[in-house]
Amino acid sequence: MAERYFQPGQNYDYPLIIKKLLNTPLIYSPQREIVYDDKLRYDYRSLNTRIHRLASGLEALGVVKGDVVAVFDYDSHRYLECFFAIPMMGAVLQTVNWRLSTEQVRYTLNHAGAKLMIVHEDFLPILANLAGTLETVGRTIVIAESGQTALADVVGVRADAEYELLLDTADATFEFPDFDENTRATTFYTTGTTGNPKGVHFSHRQLTLHTLAVAVASGGYHTQGRFRSNDVYMPLTPMFHVHAWGFPYVATLLGAKQVYPGRYEPEKLLKLIAREGVTYSHCVPTILQMLLNCPAIDQVDLSHWKVTIGGARLPKGLAKAALGRGIEIHAGYGMSETCPVISTATPMEHMLDWEADRLLEIIIKTGRPLPLVEIEILDSSGNVLPHDGKSTGEVVMRAPWLTESYCGEPEKTKALWRNGWLHSGDV
């Protein structure tokens, strides 16, 4: 896209778009590493080049602004590249939950209108079961990590390109355009107890503001569990789930060293924590429990590891077991509809010298709202209840990054948004 020309005296209307997040680490820490399992490591300069090459390759395959690109992959450097390249070219990143049933995967791809898929070879059998039922998908890029996947008819899936070969042959420079910051950047489908998965979506503006607010909340206050540029980050929440809670964007903005583990295997995860010096992660309670129960944990020093727990309540017993291993742990809260981080249970300054059992009661709570987040509790009549630690009602919230609607679900959106508040359904 040609460079825009400005008239004398005309200002630059700065859009809050994802490509702006990538500028800072290339200035502050271009030499920092991105690590994938024990297979690959490169620096932020290479990340930037690969993002450009991926966008060039996608454009060559016909992807244009507004197209939905669906990704099936483990937590990897490739997924990080997709987090940036796809929305930066004006397309929409659909992060596909490959743990869904075949019918649910089919529904989410058709409902989102995915035009192209990027698929790790391990998930090709899922696509083979969908043969002939995908309504909009026209192209497929296969991630042939084993090096054995041919580019034609892999278990019934026609591959138009292989990921690394595509990048190797693509142009190393792509002119990422400026556009309206309210342009849709990502979409993700959240599952409920009944009915089809619901699509939530987020704009460039929402993701940028969420990134900045999480960065401030994680590193700007004098408390425990801080995440800063000198930390080593490894997600233990799947990248398909609400952008791995948005932390890959935060880690990239900070220029922190990033470690992506691929498949979640307990011994491998502990090995990566030790070998790469991982200091910050986030996960659901079951993942932490899995690691604490792994026999290999006795050989790993976890005293420099900080972990945010979300997705479910942090049990006191689990928190105590983690603290016994030297892990600095605290809870957080959010929903798929909230991008997702809304609050974190990091102690306030005056609490830091409390004795351990008293502090334990704080770090397992839902926590305090992030900057720019407003939270209230309503009774069944919609009246605001006092914040007294006793009153019980529904949590409602406002923030500049909450999903505006469920994709193509106006009635469900009406239930989600009422009187200017997003209704969580949580007590």
C-alpha positions, -999 to +999 in steps of 0.1 A: +000+000+000+014+034-010+025+058+017-002+083+025+007+119+017-003+147+040-011+183+033+009+210+051-006+216+086-025+183+085-021+163+117-016+125+119-048+109+134-030+082+154-049+049+153-047+025+182-039-006+161-019-037+168+010-028+145+018+001+169+025-024+197+054-039+177+074-007+174+085-005+210+103-038+214+122-032+182+137-001+198+141-013+234+151-049+231+155-061+196+180-088+207+157-105+232+147-141+223+115-158+213+119-195+221+098-225+208+102-256+229+137-271+221+132-265+184+139-229+176+150-195+190+152-161+173+152-125+183+126-097+179+142-085+147+135-120+132+100-119+147+094-087+128+107-101+096+087-133+099+055-112+105+062-093+073+068-125+054+036-142+068+015-112+057+031-112+022+025-149+019-011-146+030-017-118+005-002-140-023-028-166-014-056-140-017-062-128+018-076-093+018-088-069+045-118-083+064-111-119+055-111-144+085-080-165+089-085-195+112-055-209+131-051-244+146-018-247+164-002-254+197+014-225+217+042-215+194+062-187+178+040-193+147+009-184+167+026-153+180+034-143+144-003-148+135-013-127+165+003-098+147+005-104+109-032-113+104-048-083+121-020-060+111-029-066+074-066-058+082-078-094+083-094-111+112-076-137+133-099-166+144-083-187+171-098-221+169-103-243+199-092-276+186-105-293+218-141-288+206-161-316+190-159-319+153-194-305+149-185-275+171-153-268+150-174-270+119-200-246+133-173-220+144-155-220+110-187-217+090-203-191+114-171-170+114-169-173+076-132-184+076-116-180+042-082-196+049-069-220+076-034-224+091-033-259+105-007-279+124-003-313+109-015-329+142-050-314+136-054-325+100-076-355+110-101-330+124-103-313+091-105-346+072-137-352+092-150-319+080-144-325+043-172-311+021-189-293+050-169-261+053-188-234+035-163-206+031-128-220+035-109-218+002-073-222+011-052-242+037-017-237+050-002-268+067+024-265+095+045-295+086+066-296+118+077-332+113+090-324+078+070-353+064+038-337+053+033-334+015+016-304+000-013-324-015-042-344-001-029-350+035-056-373+050-081-358+027-071-321+032-057-302+002-027-280+013-020-249-007+012-241+011+035-253+039+040-226+066+078-224+066+081-228+028+056-200+025+076-177+047+109-187+030+096-176-004+075-146+006+086-109+004+104-098+036+087-064+034+050-058+037+034-023+038+010-027+068-016+000+063-032+023+089-070+019+092-098+026+116-089+014+151-124+000+155-117-025+128-123-061+140-090-078+148-098-112+164-127-135+170-130-165+193-158-189+202-167-195+238-186-227+248-215-228+271-235-256+287-262-255+260-264-245+223-237-236+198-205-218+208-209-180+209-185-158+189-169-129+207-148-104+188-124-076+196-112-046+177-077-032+174-085-004+198-098-028+224-068-051+222-044-022+223-061-007+254-063-041+271-026-046+265-018-012+280-040-017+310-027-052+318+009-039+314+002-011+339-016-034+364+011-061+361+042-039+364+033-004+376+023-011+412+044-020+442+030-055+449+037-092+443+035-111+410+048-083+388+054-088+351+080-066+336+105-064+307+132-084+325+108-113+331+108-145+310+073-152+299+058-186+291+020-190+286+002-220+301-031-209+289-038-220+252-032-193+227-066-202+211-083-191+243-089-153+242-054-145+230-038-165+259-055-139+281-038-111+261-004-117+276+015-124+244+007-088+233+018-075+267+051-095+266+058-083+231+051-047+240+075-050+269+101-068+248+104-096+273+119-129+265+091-153+254+090-191+256+064-211+238+061-248+249+041-264+222+020-293+237+015-292+274+035-321+288+044-317+325+080-328+324+087-307+293+071-277+309+092-280+340+123-285+319+116-253+300+110-233+332+144-244+345+164-242+312+150-209+300+147-192+334+109-187+331+097-162+357+061-155+347+032-177+335-006-179+338-029-209+338-060-225+351-058-244+384-057-279+368-025-271+349-007-259+380-020-290+399-006-312+370+028-296+374+028-299+412+020-336+409+047-343+384+076-363+400+101-342+381+092-311+401+116-321+428+145-314+405+133-278+396+137-246+415+105-227+412+113-199+437+116-173+408+083-183+392+053-160+393+019-175+383-015-158+377-044-183+381-077-177+362-105-195+345-117-210+378-114-202+415-080-206+430-084-231+459-067-223+491-050-257+493-035-253+458-023-218+465-007-231+497+010-260+479+024-236+453+037-212+479+054-242+496+073-247+463+084-210+464+060-200+436+046-164+439+009-170+431-023-150+429-057-152+412-073-131+385-107-128+370-122-124+335-144-139+308-141-147+272-164-117+266-140-093+285-108-098+264-104-112+292-086-097+322-108-076+344-092-079+379-062-093+397-057-103+433-023-088+439-019-075+474-020-037+481+011-021+495+000-021+531-007-058+529+028-069+519+041-073+554+011-093+566+018-128+579+014-157+554-020-171+563-036-136+563-021-128+529-032-162+515-068-150+520-061-120+497-043-137+468-071-163+462-098-137+458-111-123+426-091-091+432-093-054+423-103-040+389-076-031+364-072+006+354-101+017+332-124-011+346-157-002+364-174-030+384-206-030+403-228-056+420-265-056+412-294-072+430-322-090+411-340-056+406-310-040+390-301-019+421-264-013+429-253-030+461-227-017+485-191-029+483-191-042+518-178-077+514-212-091+524-238-081+498-244-107+471-255-100+436-245-102+399-212-088+388-216-062+360-188-042+344-176-016+319-142-013+302-131-001+268-122-036+257-154-056+264-169-074+234-196-053+219-218-082+208-219-119+201-213-125+164-247-128+147-265-133+179-286-102+186-309-118+213-279-132+232-263-098+229-293-082+245-290-105+275-252-097+277-256-059+276-283-042+296-285-006+308-249+001+297-234-028+317-220-061+306-238-087+327-214-115+337-239-140+351-213-144+380-221-140+416 
